[in-house]
Amino acid sequence: MERKYAIHSSDDVYFVTFTVVNWIDTFTRDDYREIFIDSMVYCQKNKGLEVLPIVS
């Protein structure tokens, strides 16, 4: 089921989580990992995505 969410304030911080179809091991397969990384970099450069480090 696809859901569309909207960001209401660009000043807020959002936590994003996701699953993949058929639980494909996205981060252990080089091809899939590169697609994910390329997509994140594209969103950073073209859509204003900011990725913050995890602070424990």
Residue, then its C-alpha position, 0 to 999 in steps of 0.5 A: m500500500e502506497r501512502k503519500y505524506a507531505i512535509h508541512s514545515s521545512d524547519d522540523v526534523y522527520f524520522v523516516t523508516f521503510t520496508v522493501v518488497n519481498w524483504i529484499d536484502t537491500f544493503t548487502r547486495d551491491d547493485y541495490r545498495e548503489i541504487f539506494i545511495d544514488s537516490m539519496v544523493y539525488c534527493q540531497k542535491n535536487k530536493g533539499l534532503e538533509v541527512l542527520p547523523i544518529v546521536s546516541 
